[in-house]
Amino acid sequence: MVLTIAVTGISCEGVHGVMPSELANPQEFLVDIECVLNRTSNSDDLATTVDYEKLVNAAIEVIGAESCQLLETLAVRIAEHCLADALISEIMVRVHKPFGPLAPIVADSYAQIRLKR
């Protein structure tokens, strides 16, 4: 059995980027997280799975913490934070920057990482 859970469109504010304008004020980031779980049963008990709220809080915490230049760095940090949960065997994290410096011409930009335990 392969069980995957996902939380998409997590809205977070942070100060990340390369351009001075990106570092002047917090901006919105959107985060998608998809996890493959280490589960062998179909239990209906929250203690046997990953709580969505923990995934959301991990994204918010990382985006709100130390500034990074690259979206890739944010994606890795979020993925590594979430992988601290032993119930996650594989994780995909995508960090979107919808209002970045290319916003007038580009609808979205993102970085994605997939890590396995």
C-alpha positions as CSV (number, residue, x, y, z in Angstrom):
1,M,0.0,0.0,0.0
2,V,1.3,3.4,-0.9
3,L,-0.5,6.3,0.8
4,T,0.1,9.9,-0.3
5,I,-1.3,13.0,1.4
6,A,-0.9,16.6,0.2
7,V,-1.6,20.1,1.2
8,T,-1.5,22.7,-1.5
9,G,-1.6,26.5,-1.7
10,I,-0.2,27.2,1.8
11,S,0.1,31.0,2.0
12,C,3.1,32.3,3.8
13,E,4.9,35.6,4.1
14,G,8.6,36.0,4.1
15,V,11.5,38.1,2.9
16,H,13.5,36.1,0.3
17,G,15.1,36.9,-3.0
18,V,18.1,38.5,-4.7
19,M,16.7,41.9,-5.8
20,P,16.8,44.8,-3.2
21,S,13.0,45.3,-3.9
22,E,12.4,41.7,-2.8
23,L,14.2,42.2,0.4
24,A,12.5,45.5,1.3
25,N,9.2,44.0,2.4
26,P,7.6,40.6,3.1
27,Q,6.0,39.0,0.1
28,E,3.6,36.1,-0.4
29,F,4.9,32.6,-1.1
30,L,2.7,29.6,-1.8
31,V,3.8,26.1,-0.8
32,D,2.6,22.7,-1.9
33,I,3.6,19.7,0.1
34,E,3.0,16.0,-0.9
35,C,4.1,13.2,1.3
36,V,4.3,9.4,0.8
37,L,3.7,7.9,4.2
38,N,5.3,4.9,6.0
39,R,2.0,3.2,6.7
40,T,1.0,-0.4,6.4
41,S,-2.5,-0.2,7.8
42,N,-5.6,1.6,7.0
43,S,-6.2,3.0,10.5
44,D,-8.6,5.9,11.1
45,D,-6.4,7.2,13.9
46,L,-4.6,10.6,13.6
47,A,-1.7,9.2,15.6
48,T,-0.9,6.8,12.7
49,T,-0.6,9.5,10.1
50,V,0.9,12.9,9.4
51,D,-1.2,15.8,10.7
52,Y,-1.8,18.4,7.9
53,E,-1.4,21.2,10.4
54,K,2.2,20.1,11.1
55,L,3.0,20.4,7.4
56,V,1.4,23.8,7.2
57,N,3.2,25.0,10.3
58,A,6.5,23.7,8.9
59,A,6.1,25.8,5.7
60,I,5.0,28.9,7.6
61,E,7.9,28.5,10.0
62,V,10.6,28.1,7.4
63,I,9.2,30.9,5.1
64,G,9.1,33.3,8.0
65,A,12.6,32.4,9.3
66,E,16.0,33.3,7.9
67,S,16.1,35.0,4.5
68,C,17.3,33.0,1.5
69,Q,18.2,34.2,-2.0
70,L,16.8,31.1,-3.8
71,L,13.4,29.4,-3.9
72,E,15.4,26.1,-4.1
73,T,16.9,26.7,-0.7
74,L,13.4,27.3,0.8
75,A,12.1,24.1,-0.7
76,V,15.0,22.1,0.7
77,R,14.6,23.6,4.1
78,I,10.8,22.9,4.2
79,A,11.3,19.3,3.0
80,E,14.1,18.6,5.5
81,H,11.9,20.0,8.3
82,C,9.0,17.8,7.4
83,L,11.2,14.7,7.0
84,A,11.9,14.9,10.7
85,D,8.6,13.1,11.0
86,A,9.4,9.3,10.8
87,L,6.0,8.6,9.2
88,I,7.1,10.4,6.0
89,S,9.2,8.2,3.6
90,E,9.2,10.6,0.7
91,I,8.3,14.3,0.3
92,M,7.8,16.7,-2.6
93,V,7.8,20.4,-1.8
94,R,7.1,23.2,-4.3
95,V,7.6,26.8,-3.3
96,H,5.8,29.4,-5.6
97,K,6.6,33.1,-5.8
98,P,3.6,34.4,-7.6
99,F,4.4,38.1,-7.1
100,G,8.2,38.1,-7.8
101,P,10.0,40.6,-9.8
102,L,8.8,39.0,-13.1
103,A,5.2,39.2,-12.1
104,P,4.1,41.6,-14.8
105,I,5.2,39.1,-17.5
106,V,5.2,35.8,-15.6
107,A,2.2,34.3,-13.8
108,D,4.3,32.3,-11.4
109,S,7.7,30.9,-10.7
110,Y,8.5,28.0,-8.4
111,A,11.2,25.6,-7.3
112,Q,10.4,21.9,-6.4
113,I,12.3,19.3,-4.6
114,R,11.6,15.6,-4.0
115,L,13.5,13.9,-1.1
116,K,13.4,10.3,0.0
117,R,14.3,8.9,3.4
